């Protein structure tokens, strides 16, 4: 019985090999063409990445260094628009897009925010989609600041809440404080009190917590 099974297996292998050889004979040219095309495509992609994409990335990052330097110095106009020789964040976005890195949109948005260009700030900050939770929360809070500038306080409140929920760290206390202030302005004392108490309970080590009892007391005294 074992000998019969062995013979059947051997015959199946021989038949499979025969079919494979026949397929290769009939389709050899097609397979060769497909393989050659694949090699060509791989070569084109490699050349594009090596000689077109990567140099642009390096060039964009070089331009970013000067703009970031001005940003850190607090010269937001120069950081955003450059000086005619070195590019600012706005020109870097126009010329290189995300090749300069996702953070270019964050920087540009903050610059516009500092310059009081609320709508443009929102446009840039919404385009930022980095994976760093802390920076994502900061970008979200900055959108909230821009909506405060536009006096759209309901939208601002939503963004401050979202920012506080994005990253659980000490920065969240600042976003909660902003959310509380806006909620108070909108007349929602209950929601404002909840934000303030969350700062007191969950972020007692933060700077915002030092005076938070004054905010809580003010609402509870009403």
GROMACS elastic network, one bead per residue, 0.5 to 0.9 nm:
[ bonds ]
;  ai    aj funct       b0    kb
    1     4     6  0.51388   500
    1     5     6  0.64076   500
    1     6     6  0.86518   500
    2     5     6  0.51701   500
    2     6     6  0.61468   500
    2     7     6  0.86508   500
    3     6     6  0.50354   500
    3     7     6  0.61817   500
    3     8     6  0.86355   500
    4     7     6  0.50891   500
    4     8     6  0.61609   500
    4     9     6  0.86428   500
    5     8     6  0.50236   500
    5     9     6  0.61716   500
    5    10     6  0.85945   500
    6     9     6  0.51658   500
    6    10     6  0.62228   500
    6    11     6  0.86648   500
    7    10     6  0.50733   500
    7    11     6  0.61680   500
    7    12     6  0.86284   500
    8    11     6  0.51167   500
    8    12     6  0.61973   500
    8    13     6  0.87231   500
    9    12     6  0.50505   500
    9    13     6  0.62688   500
    9    14     6  0.86515   500
   10    13     6  0.51604   500
   10    14     6  0.62082   500
   10    15     6  0.85940   500
   11    14     6  0.50599   500
   11    15     6  0.60696   500
   11    16     6  0.85711   500
   12    15     6  0.50773   500
   12    16     6  0.61238   500
   12    17     6  0.85978   500
   13    16     6  0.50914   500
   13    17     6  0.61419   500
   13    18     6  0.85026   500
   14    17     6  0.51522   500
   14    18     6  0.60857   500
   14    19     6  0.86601   500
   15    18     6  0.50179   500
   15    19     6  0.62022   500
   15    20     6  0.86222   500
   16    19     6  0.51452   500
   16    20     6  0.61724   500
   16    21     6  0.86429   500
   17    20     6  0.50424   500
   17    21     6  0.61485   500
   17    22     6  0.85671   500
   18    21     6  0.51665   500
   18    22     6  0.61813   500
   18    23     6  0.86248   500
   19    22     6  0.50500   500
   19    23     6  0.61112   500
   19    24     6  0.86155   500
   20    23     6  0.50666   500
   20    24     6  0.61820   500
   20    25     6  0.85935   500
   21    24     6  0.51237   500
   21    25     6  0.61468   500
   21    26     6  0.86592   500
   22    25     6  0.50733   500
   22    26     6  0.62061   500
   22    27     6  0.85341   500
   23    26     6  0.51885   500
   23    27     6  0.59099   500
   23    28     6  0.77440   500
   24    27     6  0.51595   500
   24    29     6  0.86475   500
   24    31     6  0.80565   500
   25    28     6  0.54038   500
   25    29     6  0.85069   500
   26    29     6  0.80303   500
   26    30     6  0.88014   500
   27    30     6  0.52989   500
   27    31     6  0.61908   500
   27    32     6  0.85924   500
   28    31     6  0.52209   500
   28    32     6  0.61003   500
   28    33     6  0.85849   500
   29    32     6  0.50479   500
   29    33     6  0.60981   500
   29    34     6  0.86176   500
   30    33     6  0.50655   500
   30    34     6  0.61870   500
   30    35     6  0.86106   500
   31    34     6  0.50830   500
   31    35     6  0.61172   500
   31    36     6  0.85052   500
   32    35     6  0.51225   500
   32    36     6  0.60616   500
   32    37     6  0.85150   500
   33    36     6  0.50856   500
   33    37     6  0.60483   500
   33    38     6  0.85478   500
   34    37     6  0.50556   500
   34    38     6  0.61323   500
   34    39     6  0.86649   500
   35    38     6  0.50707   500
   35    39     6  0.62666   500
   35    40     6  0.86636   500
   36    39     6  0.51258   500
   36    40     6  0.62222   500
   36    41     6  0.86807   500
   37    40     6  0.50402   500
   37    41     6  0.61491   500
   37    42     6  0.85850   500
   38    41     6  0.51221   500
   38    42     6  0.61531   500
   38    43     6  0.85583   500
   39    42     6  0.51203   500
   39    43     6  0.61443   500
   39    44     6  0.86553   500
   40    43     6  0.50305   500
   40    44     6  0.61699   500
   40    45     6  0.86579   500
   41    44     6  0.50610   500
   41    45     6  0.61656   500
   41    46     6  0.85245   500
   42    45     6  0.51651   500
   42    46     6  0.60847   500
   42    47     6  0.85607   500
   43    46     6  0.50871   500
   43    47     6  0.60740   500
   43    48     6  0.85172   500
   44    47     6  0.51334   500
   44    48     6  0.60546   500
   44    49     6  0.85530   500
   45    48     6  0.50924   500
   45    49     6  0.61128   500
   45    50     6  0.84668   500
   46    49     6  0.51710   500
   46    50     6  0.59284   500
   46    51     6  0.83274   500
   47    50     6  0.50496   500
   47    51     6  0.56384   500
   47    52     6  0.74100   500
   48    51     6  0.55163   500
   48    52     6  0.50011   500
   48    53     6  0.61296   500
   48    54     6  0.83332   500
   49    52     6  0.57141   500
   49    54     6  0.56797   500
   49    55     6  0.85166   500
   50    53     6  0.64699   500
   50    54     6  0.55854   500
   50    55     6  0.73991   500
   51    54     6  0.64743   500
   51    55     6  0.63491   500
   51    56     6  0.87580   500
   52    55     6  0.58595   500
   52    56     6  0.64502   500
   52    57     6  0.89251   500
   53    56     6  0.52894   500
   53    57     6  0.62803   500
   53    58     6  0.88410   500
   53    99     6  0.81973   500
   54    57     6  0.50064   500
   54    58     6  0.62621   500
   54    59     6  0.85508   500
   54    99     6  0.87638   500
   55    58     6  0.51093   500
   55    59     6  0.60384   500
   55    60     6  0.85240   500
   56    60     6  0.59929   500
   56    61     6  0.85048   500
   56    96     6  0.73929   500
   56    99     6  0.70180   500
   56   100     6  0.85014   500
   57    60     6  0.51139   500
   57    61     6  0.61461   500
   57    62     6  0.85519   500
   57    96     6  0.78647   500
   57    98     6  0.87337   500
   57   100     6  0.60083   500
   57   101     6  0.83340   500
   58    61     6  0.51466   500
   58    62     6  0.61553   500
   58    63     6  0.87551   500
   58    99     6  0.84025   500
   58   100     6  0.79994   500
   59    62     6  0.50954   500
   59    63     6  0.64431   500
   59    64     6  0.87602   500
   59    96     6  0.88836   500
   59    99     6  0.89865   500
   59   100     6  0.82142   500
   60    63     6  0.51449   500
   60    64     6  0.62570   500
   60    65     6  0.89808   500
   60    92     6  0.68454   500
   60    95     6  0.85122   500
   60    96     6  0.62964   500
   60    97     6  0.88091   500
   60    99     6  0.64363   500
   60   101     6  0.84278   500
   61    65     6  0.65270   500
   61    99     6  0.78926   500
   61   100     6  0.51979   500
   61   101     6  0.76444   500
   62    65     6  0.54809   500
   62    66     6  0.75116   500
   62   100     6  0.86105   500
   63    66     6  0.58926   500
   63    67     6  0.68265   500
   63    68     6  0.89254   500
   63    86     6  0.67457   500
   63    87     6  0.62143   500
   63    88     6  0.78139   500
   63    89     6  0.86455   500
   63    92     6  0.72799   500
   63   100     6  0.82852   500
   64    67     6  0.51331   500
   64    68     6  0.59401   500
   64    69     6  0.84837   500
   64    87     6  0.79296   500
   64    88     6  0.76575   500
   64    89     6  0.71945   500
   64    92     6  0.75312   500
   64   100     6  0.69491   500
   64   104     6  0.77819   500
   65    68     6  0.52045   500
   65    69     6  0.62150   500
   65    70     6  0.88839   500
   66    69     6  0.50919   500
   66    70     6  0.65178   500
   66    71     6  0.87031   500
   66    79     6  0.78327   500
   66    82     6  0.87146   500
   66    86     6  0.70345   500
   66    87     6  0.78573   500
   66    88     6  0.79636   500
   67    70     6  0.52446   500
   67    71     6  0.61860   500
   67    72     6  0.87550   500
   67    78     6  0.74955   500
   67    80     6  0.71533   500
   67    81     6  0.87202   500
   67    82     6  0.71139   500
   67    86     6  0.78928   500
   67    87     6  0.70062   500
   67    88     6  0.53573   500
   67    89     6  0.63843   500
   68    72     6  0.61439   500
   68    73     6  0.85261   500
   68    79     6  0.67101   500
   68    88     6  0.87762   500
   68    89     6  0.85195   500
   68   107     6  0.80384   500
   69    72     6  0.52769   500
   69    73     6  0.63257   500
   69    74     6  0.88533   500
   69    75     6  0.89580   500
   69    79     6  0.77256   500
   70    74     6  0.63444   500
   70    75     6  0.53425   500
   70    76     6  0.68945   500
   70    77     6  0.87321   500
   70    78     6  0.64828   500
   70    79     6  0.50046   500
   70    80     6  0.87721   500
   71    74     6  0.51605   500
   71    75     6  0.57217   500
   71    76     6  0.56224   500
   71    77     6  0.87278   500
   71    78     6  0.79523   500
   71    79     6  0.52564   500
   71    80     6  0.81541   500
   71   107     6  0.78160   500
   71   111     6  0.78017   500
   72    75     6  0.76287   500
   72    76     6  0.87044   500
   72    79     6  0.88715   500
   73    76     6  0.82691   500
   74    77     6  0.88006   500
   74    79     6  0.83896   500
   75    78     6  0.55873   500
   75    79     6  0.61176   500
   75    80     6  0.86475   500
   75   111     6  0.87285   500
   76    80     6  0.59170   500
   76    81     6  0.84499   500
   76   108     6  0.88221   500
   76   110     6  0.83508   500
   76   111     6  0.50725   500
   76   112     6  0.78376   500
   76   114     6  0.70160   500
   76   115     6  0.72457   500
   77    80     6  0.52412   500
   77    81     6  0.60302   500
   77    82     6  0.76475   500
   77    88     6  0.85663   500
   77   111     6  0.70525   500
   77   112     6  0.83384   500
   77   114     6  0.88880   500
   77   115     6  0.73093   500
   78    81     6  0.53204   500
   78    83     6  0.63086   500
   78    87     6  0.88754   500
   78    88     6  0.66092   500
   79    82     6  0.57723   500
   79    83     6  0.86578   500
   79    87     6  0.81528   500
   79    88     6  0.50410   500
   79    89     6  0.63341   500
   79    90     6  0.86590   500
   79   107     6  0.85917   500
   79   108     6  0.81373   500
   79   111     6  0.73794   500
   80    87     6  0.81425   500
   80    90     6  0.55231   500
   80    91     6  0.78892   500
   80   107     6  0.81072   500
   80   108     6  0.60025   500
   80   111     6  0.61534   500
   80   112     6  0.76708   500
   81    84     6  0.83082   500
   81    87     6  0.66286   500
   81    89     6  0.65049   500
   81    90     6  0.59660   500
   81    91     6  0.67177   500
   82    85     6  0.71385   500
   82    86     6  0.55842   500
   82    89     6  0.75762   500
   82    90     6  0.83997   500
   82    91     6  0.78290   500
   83    86     6  0.59171   500
   83    87     6  0.68841   500
   83    88     6  0.76039   500
   84    87     6  0.69534   500
   84    88     6  0.89841   500
   87    90     6  0.79090   500
   87    91     6  0.58041   500
   87    92     6  0.62494   500
   88    91     6  0.55184   500
   88    92     6  0.61755   500
   88    93     6  0.87405   500
   88   108     6  0.85525   500
   89    93     6  0.61492   500
   89    94     6  0.86382   500
   89   104     6  0.62485   500
   89   105     6  0.77480   500
   89   107     6  0.70580   500
   89   108     6  0.54805   500
   89   111     6  0.88004   500
   90    93     6  0.52739   500
   90    94     6  0.63655   500
   90    95     6  0.87655   500
   90   104     6  0.85003   500
   90   105     6  0.85197   500
   90   108     6  0.63289   500
   91    95     6  0.60212   500
   91    96     6  0.82308   500
   92    95     6  0.51822   500
   92    96     6  0.55372   500
   92    97     6  0.67503   500
   92   100     6  0.72556   500
   92   104     6  0.78949   500
   93    96     6  0.53919   500
   93    98     6  0.70658   500
   93    99     6  0.85775   500
   93   100     6  0.76294   500
   93   104     6  0.70808   500
   93   105     6  0.74987   500
   93   108     6  0.86855   500
   94    97     6  0.59892   500
   96    99     6  0.54548   500
   96   100     6  0.63026   500
   97   100     6  0.64897   500
   97   101     6  0.80113   500
   97   102     6  0.85847   500
   97   104     6  0.84156   500
   97   105     6  0.89048   500
   98   102     6  0.55803   500
   98   103     6  0.85191   500
   98   104     6  0.75478   500
   98   105     6  0.84050   500
   99   102     6  0.79672   500
  100   103     6  0.79514   500
  100   104     6  0.65304   500
  101   104     6  0.59933   500
  101   105     6  0.84157   500
  102   105     6  0.61389   500
  102   106     6  0.74864   500
  102   127     6  0.85377   500
  102   128     6  0.60501   500
  102   129     6  0.67535   500
  102   130     6  0.59187   500
  103   106     6  0.50204   500
  103   107     6  0.62585   500
  103   108     6  0.85905   500
  103   128     6  0.67757   500
  103   129     6  0.84734   500
  103   130     6  0.70450   500
  103   135     6  0.88387   500
  104   107     6  0.51705   500
  104   108     6  0.61099   500
  104   109     6  0.85115   500
  104   124     6  0.88234   500
  104   128     6  0.79580   500
  105   108     6  0.51057   500
  105   109     6  0.60040   500
  105   110     6  0.86042   500
  105   123     6  0.89007   500
  105   124     6  0.51692   500
  105   125     6  0.60336   500
  105   126     6  0.82819   500
  105   127     6  0.62845   500
  105   128     6  0.52424   500
  105   129     6  0.87261   500
  106   109     6  0.51044   500
  106   110     6  0.62299   500
  106   111     6  0.86261   500
  106   121     6  0.89530   500
  106   124     6  0.66587   500
  106   125     6  0.54217   500
  106   126     6  0.85952   500
  106   127     6  0.80801   500
  106   128     6  0.57583   500
  106   129     6  0.89323   500
  106   135     6  0.84154   500
  106   136     6  0.88661   500
  106   139     6  0.64719   500
  107   110     6  0.52526   500
  107   111     6  0.62148   500
  107   112     6  0.87194   500
  107   124     6  0.85098   500
  107   125     6  0.83842   500
  108   111     6  0.51040   500
  108   112     6  0.62598   500
  108   113     6  0.85850   500
  108   121     6  0.73026   500
  108   124     6  0.63378   500
  108   125     6  0.77648   500
  109   112     6  0.51802   500
  109   113     6  0.61244   500
  109   114     6  0.86690   500
  109   118     6  0.89146   500
  109   120     6  0.71728   500
  109   122     6  0.66527   500
  109   123     6  0.74040   500
  109   125     6  0.50022   500
  109   126     6  0.85913   500
  109   128     6  0.87814   500
  109   139     6  0.81563   500
  109   142     6  0.81215   500
  109   143     6  0.85914   500
  110   114     6  0.61477   500
  110   115     6  0.85601   500
  110   121     6  0.65656   500
  110   124     6  0.85207   500
  110   125     6  0.76917   500
  110   139     6  0.81194   500
  110   142     6  0.71196   500
  111   114     6  0.51396   500
  111   115     6  0.62217   500
  111   116     6  0.86996   500
  111   117     6  0.86569   500
  111   121     6  0.75048   500
  112   116     6  0.61869   500
  112   117     6  0.50378   500
  112   118     6  0.67867   500
  112   119     6  0.85578   500
  112   120     6  0.63994   500
  112   122     6  0.86273   500
  112   124     6  0.85349   500
  113   116     6  0.51332   500
  113   117     6  0.56879   500
  113   118     6  0.57441   500
  113   119     6  0.86923   500
  113   120     6  0.80505   500
  113   121     6  0.52732   500
  113   122     6  0.82224   500
  113   142     6  0.75770   500
  113   143     6  0.86092   500
  113   145     6  0.78758   500
  113   146     6  0.63876   500
  113   149     6  0.88235   500
  114   117     6  0.76433   500
  114   118     6  0.88512   500
  114   121     6  0.88313   500
  115   118     6  0.83136   500
  116   119     6  0.89389   500
  116   121     6  0.83558   500
  116   146     6  0.81410   500
  116   149     6  0.75846   500
  117   120     6  0.56642   500
  117   121     6  0.60610   500
  117   122     6  0.88180   500
  117   146     6  0.81443   500
  117   149     6  0.88248   500
  118   121     6  0.50554   500
  118   122     6  0.63241   500
  118   123     6  0.87765   500
  118   143     6  0.84791   500
  118   145     6  0.84432   500
  118   147     6  0.71105   500
  118   148     6  0.88770   500
  118   149     6  0.63731   500
  118   150     6  0.66390   500
  119   122     6  0.51404   500
  119   123     6  0.63198   500
  119   124     6  0.88717   500
  119   146     6  0.72119   500
  119   147     6  0.83069   500
  119   150     6  0.80465   500
  120   124     6  0.63598   500
  120   125     6  0.85834   500
  121   124     6  0.53661   500
  121   125     6  0.60706   500
  121   126     6  0.84955   500
  121   142     6  0.83294   500
  121   143     6  0.73242   500
  121   146     6  0.68451   500
  122   125     6  0.51094   500
  122   126     6  0.59013   500
  122   127     6  0.84799   500
  122   142     6  0.80828   500
  122   143     6  0.54791   500
  122   144     6  0.87580   500
  122   146     6  0.65790   500
  122   147     6  0.81885   500
  123   126     6  0.54228   500
  123   127     6  0.64466   500
  123   143     6  0.89667   500
  124   127     6  0.51305   500
  124   128     6  0.66761   500
  125   128     6  0.52347   500
  125   129     6  0.85234   500
  125   139     6  0.58986   500
  125   140     6  0.74770   500
  125   142     6  0.76337   500
  125   143     6  0.66376   500
  126   129     6  0.75140   500
  126   139     6  0.79536   500
  126   140     6  0.80198   500
  126   143     6  0.77718   500
  128   136     6  0.78653   500
  128   139     6  0.76310   500
  129   132     6  0.88648   500
  129   136     6  0.72514   500
  130   133     6  0.80027   500
  130   135     6  0.75807   500
  130   136     6  0.64602   500
  131   134     6  0.88854   500
  131   135     6  0.81717   500
  131   136     6  0.70269   500
  132   135     6  0.55267   500
  132   136     6  0.60074   500
  132   137     6  0.86152   500
  133   137     6  0.60591   500
  133   138     6  0.85851   500
  133   166     6  0.64341   500
  133   167     6  0.56435   500
  134   137     6  0.51928   500
  134   138     6  0.63055   500
  134   139     6  0.87441   500
  134   166     6  0.76124   500
  134   167     6  0.56989   500
  134   168     6  0.86050   500
  134   169     6  0.82134   500
  134   171     6  0.81449   500
  135   139     6  0.61368   500
  135   140     6  0.85681   500
  135   167     6  0.89256   500
  136   139     6  0.51124   500
  136   140     6  0.62174   500
  136   141     6  0.86722   500
  136   163     6  0.78356   500
  136   166     6  0.74760   500
  136   167     6  0.83020   500
  137   140     6  0.50417   500
  137   141     6  0.61764   500
  137   142     6  0.85802   500
  137   160     6  0.88547   500
  137   162     6  0.76687   500
  137   164     6  0.70286   500
  137   165     6  0.80703   500
  137   166     6  0.54904   500
  137   167     6  0.62351   500
  137   171     6  0.86688   500
  137   172     6  0.82904   500
  137   175     6  0.89297   500
  138   141     6  0.50805   500
  138   142     6  0.61311   500
  138   143     6  0.87013   500
  138   163     6  0.67829   500
  138   171     6  0.83158   500
  138   175     6  0.87711   500
  139   142     6  0.50351   500
  139   143     6  0.63893   500
  139   144     6  0.87759   500
  139   163     6  0.80438   500
  140   143     6  0.51616   500
  140   144     6  0.65221   500
  140   145     6  0.88828   500
  140   159     6  0.58886   500
  140   160     6  0.71172   500
  140   162     6  0.71247   500
  140   163     6  0.53640   500
  140   166     6  0.87789   500
  141   145     6  0.63413   500
  141   146     6  0.87365   500
  141   156     6  0.83279   500
  141   159     6  0.59478   500
  141   160     6  0.52314   500
  141   161     6  0.84503   500
  141   162     6  0.79091   500
  141   163     6  0.53921   500
  141   164     6  0.81645   500
  141   175     6  0.66412   500
  141   178     6  0.89382   500
  142   146     6  0.62503   500
  142   147     6  0.86805   500
  142   159     6  0.84141   500
  142   160     6  0.85051   500
  143   147     6  0.63372   500
  143   148     6  0.86849   500
  143   156     6  0.73264   500
  143   159     6  0.67176   500
  143   160     6  0.84259   500
  144   147     6  0.51279   500
  144   148     6  0.63113   500
  144   149     6  0.87096   500
  144   153     6  0.83754   500
  144   155     6  0.70398   500
  144   157     6  0.67761   500
  144   158     6  0.75530   500
  144   160     6  0.57446   500
  144   163     6  0.87504   500
  144   178     6  0.89940   500
  145   148     6  0.50169   500
  145   149     6  0.63501   500
  145   150     6  0.87610   500
  145   156     6  0.66224   500
  145   159     6  0.86612   500
  145   160     6  0.83686   500
  145   178     6  0.88779   500
  146   150     6  0.63543   500
  146   151     6  0.86062   500
  146   152     6  0.88356   500
  146   156     6  0.76392   500
  147   151     6  0.60260   500
  147   152     6  0.51801   500
  147   153     6  0.64890   500
  147   154     6  0.85323   500
  147   155     6  0.64890   500
  147   156     6  0.50588   500
  147   157     6  0.88259   500
  147   159     6  0.88554   500
  148   152     6  0.57852   500
  148   153     6  0.55824   500
  148   154     6  0.88758   500
  148   155     6  0.83173   500
  148   156     6  0.57703   500
  148   157     6  0.86958   500
  148   182     6  0.85098   500
  149   152     6  0.76437   500
  149   153     6  0.88290   500
  150   153     6  0.81278   500
  151   154     6  0.87911   500
  151   156     6  0.84427   500
  152   155     6  0.57848   500
  152   156     6  0.63407   500
  152   157     6  0.89137   500
  153   157     6  0.60540   500
  153   158     6  0.86602   500
  153   182     6  0.65145   500
  153   183     6  0.83871   500
  153   185     6  0.83429   500
  153   186     6  0.74917   500
  154   157     6  0.52031   500
  154   158     6  0.65148   500
  154   159     6  0.89611   500
  154   182     6  0.80661   500
  154   183     6  0.83665   500
  154   186     6  0.78691   500
  155   158     6  0.51527   500
  155   159     6  0.64543   500
  155   160     6  0.88096   500
  156   159     6  0.52654   500
  156   160     6  0.62935   500
  156   161     6  0.86991   500
  156   179     6  0.79582   500
  156   182     6  0.76816   500
  157   160     6  0.51858   500
  157   161     6  0.62009   500
  157   162     6  0.85887   500
  157   178     6  0.79553   500
  157   179     6  0.53509   500
  157   180     6  0.83119   500
  157   182     6  0.61450   500
  157   183     6  0.68771   500
  158   161     6  0.52124   500
  158   162     6  0.61816   500
  158   163     6  0.86368   500
  158   179     6  0.80437   500
  159   163     6  0.60149   500
  159   164     6  0.85854   500
  159   175     6  0.89972   500
  159   179     6  0.84647   500
  160   163     6  0.50356   500
  160   164     6  0.62301   500
  160   165     6  0.86859   500
  160   175     6  0.53849   500
  160   176     6  0.67455   500
  160   177     6  0.88293   500
  160   178     6  0.66963   500
  160   179     6  0.53570   500
  161   164     6  0.52298   500
  161   165     6  0.63692   500
  161   166     6  0.87775   500
  161   175     6  0.70907   500
  161   176     6  0.67488   500
  161   178     6  0.89288   500
  161   179     6  0.62751   500
  162   165     6  0.51290   500
  162   166     6  0.61461   500
  162   175     6  0.88338   500
  163   166     6  0.51448   500
  163   167     6  0.71608   500
  163   172     6  0.71000   500
  163   175     6  0.64508   500
  163   176     6  0.85040   500
  164   167     6  0.64044   500
  164   168     6  0.71383   500
  164   169     6  0.86582   500
  164   171     6  0.77955   500
  164   173     6  0.72152   500
  164   174     6  0.81206   500
  164   175     6  0.54048   500
  164   176     6  0.60710   500
  164   179     6  0.88409   500
  165   168     6  0.66947   500
  165   172     6  0.74291   500
  166   172     6  0.83060   500
  167   170     6  0.89107   500
  167   171     6  0.80163   500
  167   172     6  0.67557   500
  168   171     6  0.78823   500
  168   172     6  0.62035   500
  169   172     6  0.55886   500
  169   173     6  0.77657   500
  169   203     6  0.81332   500
  170   173     6  0.56707   500
  170   174     6  0.76232   500
  170   203     6  0.65398   500
  170   205     6  0.79491   500
  170   206     6  0.58758   500
  170   207     6  0.85368   500
  171   174     6  0.54732   500
  171   175     6  0.68258   500
  171   176     6  0.89541   500
  171   206     6  0.82309   500
  172   175     6  0.50912   500
  172   176     6  0.61740   500
  172   177     6  0.86062   500
  172   199     6  0.84867   500
  172   203     6  0.82475   500
  173   176     6  0.50383   500
  173   177     6  0.61472   500
  173   178     6  0.87042   500
  173   195     6  0.88926   500
  173   196     6  0.88119   500
  173   198     6  0.82842   500
  173   199     6  0.55823   500
  173   200     6  0.89822   500
  173   202     6  0.85881   500
  173   203     6  0.62899   500
  173   206     6  0.68144   500
  173   207     6  0.82544   500
  173   208     6  0.62934   500
  173   209     6  0.77552   500
  174   177     6  0.50706   500
  174   178     6  0.63566   500
  174   179     6  0.86184   500
  174   199     6  0.86382   500
  174   206     6  0.85805   500
  174   207     6  0.84569   500
  174   208     6  0.64057   500
  175   178     6  0.51383   500
  175   179     6  0.61381   500
  175   180     6  0.85954   500
  176   180     6  0.60486   500
  176   181     6  0.86010   500
  176   192     6  0.88519   500
  176   195     6  0.55805   500
  176   196     6  0.70611   500
  176   198     6  0.79283   500
  176   199     6  0.69571   500
  177   180     6  0.50311   500
  177   181     6  0.62483   500
  177   182     6  0.87012   500
  177   192     6  0.85428   500
  177   195     6  0.68595   500
  177   196     6  0.65409   500
  177   199     6  0.76333   500
  177   208     6  0.72209   500
  177   212     6  0.85930   500
  178   181     6  0.51258   500
  178   182     6  0.62462   500
  178   183     6  0.85125   500
  179   182     6  0.52431   500
  179   183     6  0.60355   500
  179   184     6  0.85785   500
  179   191     6  0.88987   500
  179   192     6  0.71369   500
  179   195     6  0.70261   500
  180   183     6  0.50073   500
  180   184     6  0.61052   500
  180   185     6  0.85613   500
  180   188     6  0.89538   500
  180   189     6  0.83541   500
  180   191     6  0.71444   500
  180   193     6  0.70030   500
  180   194     6  0.79871   500
  180   195     6  0.54981   500
  180   196     6  0.64073   500
  181   184     6  0.51484   500
  181   185     6  0.62527   500
  181   186     6  0.87381   500
  181   192     6  0.68175   500
  182   186     6  0.62299   500
  182   187     6  0.86558   500
  182   188     6  0.87546   500
  182   192     6  0.78523   500
  183   186     6  0.50505   500
  183   187     6  0.63103   500
  183   188     6  0.52016   500
  183   189     6  0.66621   500
  183   190     6  0.85422   500
  183   191     6  0.64026   500
  183   192     6  0.51759   500
  183   193     6  0.89146   500
  184   188     6  0.54503   500
  184   189     6  0.53360   500
  184   190     6  0.85801   500
  184   191     6  0.79932   500
  184   192     6  0.56906   500
  184   193     6  0.85756   500
  184   219     6  0.88107   500
  185   188     6  0.75369   500
  185   189     6  0.86529   500
  186   189     6  0.83413   500
  187   190     6  0.87977   500
  187   192     6  0.88206   500
  188   191     6  0.56015   500
  188   192     6  0.63522   500
  188   193     6  0.87443   500
  189   193     6  0.59478   500
  189   194     6  0.85287   500
  189   219     6  0.66184   500
  189   220     6  0.89755   500
  190   193     6  0.51667   500
  190   194     6  0.63207   500
  190   195     6  0.88629   500
  190   219     6  0.84177   500
  191   194     6  0.50637   500
  191   195     6  0.64272   500
  191   196     6  0.87880   500
  192   195     6  0.51822   500
  192   196     6  0.63046   500
  192   197     6  0.86701   500
  192   216     6  0.87234   500
  192   219     6  0.83593   500
  193   196     6  0.50699   500
  193   197     6  0.60509   500
  193   198     6  0.84746   500
  193   215     6  0.79826   500
  193   216     6  0.61180   500
  193   219     6  0.68049   500
  193   220     6  0.81293   500
  194   197     6  0.52047   500
  194   198     6  0.61354   500
  194   199     6  0.87704   500
  195   198     6  0.51418   500
  195   199     6  0.64971   500
  195   200     6  0.88817   500
  196   199     6  0.51921   500
  196   200     6  0.64489   500
  196   201     6  0.87655   500
  196   209     6  0.85282   500
  196   212     6  0.64195   500
  196   213     6  0.81006   500
  196   215     6  0.69908   500
  196   216     6  0.62752   500
  197   201     6  0.59890   500
  197   202     6  0.83155   500
  197   212     6  0.79715   500
  197   213     6  0.84136   500
  197   216     6  0.70403   500
  198   201     6  0.50587   500
  198   202     6  0.56103   500
  198   203     6  0.72667   500
  199   202     6  0.55351   500
  199   204     6  0.64473   500
  199   206     6  0.80889   500
  199   208     6  0.73661   500
  199   209     6  0.60304   500
  199   212     6  0.74061   500
  200   203     6  0.58682   500
  200   204     6  0.50761   500
  200   205     6  0.87065   500
  200   206     6  0.89081   500
  200   208     6  0.86183   500
  200   209     6  0.56096   500
  200   210     6  0.86198   500
  200   212     6  0.66231   500
  200   213     6  0.76420   500
  201   204     6  0.60594   500
  201   209     6  0.89306   500
  202   205     6  0.85299   500
  203   206     6  0.55010   500
  203   207     6  0.88322   500
  203   208     6  0.82456   500
  203   209     6  0.66816   500
  204   207     6  0.82742   500
  204   208     6  0.82412   500
  204   209     6  0.53032   500
  204   210     6  0.77166   500
  205   208     6  0.84348   500
  205   209     6  0.66778   500
  205   210     6  0.80969   500
  206   209     6  0.53396   500
  206   210     6  0.72550   500
  207   210     6  0.56578   500
  207   211     6  0.81346   500
  208   211     6  0.64163   500
  208   212     6  0.63539   500
  209   213     6  0.76695   500
  210   213     6  0.76783   500
  211   214     6  0.56969   500
  211   215     6  0.72882   500
  212   215     6  0.52008   500
  212   216     6  0.63192   500
  212   217     6  0.85654   500
  213   217     6  0.58193   500
  213   218     6  0.83471   500
  214   217     6  0.50707   500
  214   218     6  0.60366   500
  214   219     6  0.87783   500
  215   218     6  0.51691   500
  215   219     6  0.65501   500
  215   220     6  0.87442   500
  216   219     6  0.54788   500
  216   220     6  0.61965   500
  216   221     6  0.85732   500
  217   220     6  0.50707   500
  217   221     6  0.59137   500
  217   222     6  0.87634   500
  218   221     6  0.53053   500
  218   222     6  0.67853   500
  219   222     6  0.54383   500
